Amino acid sequence: MHLAYPAVLSALLFCTGLYGVLARRNAILVLMSVELMLNAVNLNLVAFDVWLSRTAEETLHSGQALTLFTIAIAAAEIGIGLAIVLAVYRNRGTSDIDKLRDTAEGPETDGPDGEAHAAEPAAEKAEASA
């Protein structure tokens, strides 16, 4: 089998995962798209490892060993990612990334006249203690 077949399949999988990361708004679908991209990289690693082992006299299979480490890291990443998504869903009631981004920014500190509200409570505390 030629090297071009798994390379093209890997490129298609990676582009599909990249589209999923950029276009999706659900956090779980974004995590699934990241996993698809990691699997595309794993396919590339194994394909190039097999291709290089045919040309080299010594076969170390370093691409396949790196793929095993990538799979282990991806499993840990998806476990932690799903735990975070479930915790956020319980607290916020949604897993929509746009809504979560809006709540992460917090309230504005500038008032309607452009002055900061942070100085006002300090002045009120000084008057209350005097």
Backbone torsions as a table, in degrees:
resi	resn	phi	psi	omega
1	MET	NA	139.7	-178.9
2	HIS	-76.6	158.2	178.5
3	LEU	-71.1	-22.1	-176.1
4	ALA	-67.4	-34.0	-176.8
5	TYR	-63.6	-53.8	178.1
6	PRO	-69.2	-27.7	178.6
7	ALA	-67.6	-41.7	178.2
8	VAL	-68.1	-42.2	177.0
9	LEU	-61.9	-40.2	178.3
10	SER	-65.1	-40.7	178.1
11	ALA	-64.4	-40.4	177.8
12	LEU	-65.2	-42.6	177.7
13	LEU	-63.5	-42.0	-179.3
14	PHE	-65.4	-42.0	178.7
15	CYS	-65.9	-36.9	176.2
16	THR	-64.5	-42.9	177.1
17	GLY	-65.5	-39.5	178.3
18	LEU	-64.7	-40.7	175.4
19	TYR	-61.8	-41.0	178.8
20	GLY	-63.6	-38.1	178.7
21	VAL	-68.5	-40.9	-175.6
22	LEU	-80.2	-28.8	-172.6
23	ALA	-100.8	-25.1	-174.8
24	ARG	-81.7	151.0	178.6
25	ARG	-113.8	-11.2	178.8
26	ASN	-87.2	130.8	-174.3
27	ALA	-65.4	-34.0	-179.6
28	ILE	-69.4	-38.3	177.1
29	LEU	-68.5	-32.7	175.8
30	VAL	-66.1	-41.8	176.8
31	LEU	-63.2	-38.5	177.4
32	MET	-66.0	-35.8	178.0
33	SER	-68.6	-36.7	175.6
34	VAL	-63.9	-40.0	177.0
35	GLU	-63.6	-37.3	177.4
36	LEU	-64.2	-39.3	177.6
37	MET	-66.6	-40.0	177.8
38	LEU	-64.9	-37.9	177.6
39	ASN	-68.3	-31.7	174.9
40	ALA	-65.7	-40.0	176.8
41	VAL	-65.6	-40.2	178.3
42	ASN	-62.0	-40.9	178.2
43	LEU	-62.8	-40.4	177.4
44	ASN	-64.5	-42.6	179.4
45	LEU	-60.4	-45.4	-179.1
46	VAL	-68.6	-40.1	-178.8
47	ALA	-64.6	-44.4	179.1
48	PHE	-70.9	-30.2	176.5
49	ASP	-65.7	-43.3	178.3
50	VAL	-66.1	-39.8	-179.6
51	TRP	-66.4	-40.8	179.7
52	LEU	-74.0	-29.9	180.0
53	SER	-71.4	-23.2	176.4
54	ARG	-72.9	-32.4	-177.9
55	THR	-88.1	-28.2	-178.2
56	ALA	-89.2	153.4	178.1
57	GLU	-78.3	-40.8	178.8
58	GLU	-96.2	132.7	179.8
59	THR	-108.7	111.3	179.5
60	LEU	-94.0	-23.0	-178.2
61	HIS	54.8	44.8	179.8
62	SER	-70.0	-29.5	177.5
63	GLY	-66.0	-38.2	179.2
64	GLN	-72.9	-35.3	176.1
65	ALA	-66.2	-40.7	177.7
66	LEU	-66.0	-33.1	176.5
67	THR	-64.6	-38.9	177.4
68	LEU	-64.0	-40.6	176.2
69	PHE	-65.0	-38.9	179.1
70	THR	-65.4	-38.8	178.1
71	ILE	-64.7	-41.6	179.0
72	ALA	-65.0	-42.3	178.6
73	ILE	-67.3	-38.5	178.8
74	ALA	-65.5	-36.7	178.4
75	ALA	-66.7	-41.6	177.2
76	ALA	-66.2	-39.8	-179.6
77	GLU	-64.6	-41.0	-178.8
78	ILE	-72.3	-33.1	176.6
79	GLY	-65.3	-46.6	178.7
80	ILE	-68.8	-40.0	179.6
81	GLY	-63.0	-43.1	178.4
82	LEU	-67.0	-35.7	176.7
83	ALA	-64.1	-41.0	178.2
84	ILE	-66.5	-42.9	180.0
85	VAL	-63.4	-41.8	178.6
86	LEU	-65.8	-38.6	177.6
87	ALA	-66.5	-40.8	178.1
88	VAL	-67.5	-38.5	179.4
89	TYR	-64.9	-37.8	177.6
90	ARG	-66.9	-37.9	-178.4
91	ASN	-79.2	-42.8	-173.6
92	ARG	-98.0	-24.9	-179.1
93	GLY	85.9	6.3	179.2
94	THR	-149.6	155.7	173.5
95	SER	-119.1	19.8	177.5
96	ASP	-74.7	125.3	-173.9
97	ILE	-66.7	-37.7	180.0
98	ASP	-63.6	-41.9	179.3
99	LYS	-68.2	-36.0	178.5
100	LEU	-70.3	-33.8	177.9
101	ARG	-67.0	-37.8	179.3
102	ASP	-66.8	-37.8	-179.1
103	THR	-77.0	-21.4	-179.3
104	ALA	-75.6	-22.6	-177.4
105	GLU	-73.6	-28.4	177.3
106	GLY	81.6	177.2	-179.1
107	PRO	-74.3	156.4	178.8
108	GLU	-76.0	147.2	179.9
109	THR	-95.4	-14.3	179.7
110	ASP	-89.0	137.7	177.8
111	GLY	-83.8	-174.8	-178.7
112	PRO	-67.6	-25.8	179.8
113	ASP	-92.1	4.4	175.8
114	GLY	90.7	-3.5	179.3
115	GLU	-89.0	151.9	-179.2
116	ALA	-79.2	143.3	177.9
117	HIS	-81.8	-11.3	-175.5
118	ALA	-68.1	-27.5	-178.2
119	ALA	-78.8	-25.8	-176.9
120	GLU	-66.1	-45.5	179.3
121	PRO	-64.3	-30.7	178.4
122	ALA	-67.8	-37.7	178.7
123	ALA	-70.1	-37.3	178.4
124	GLU	-67.2	-37.2	178.0
125	LYS	-66.4	-37.7	179.3
126	ALA	-66.4	-38.6	179.2
127	GLU	-71.5	-35.4	-179.0
128	ALA	-70.3	-33.5	-178.5
129	SER	-80.3	-19.7	-178.6
130	ALA	-82.8	NA	NA
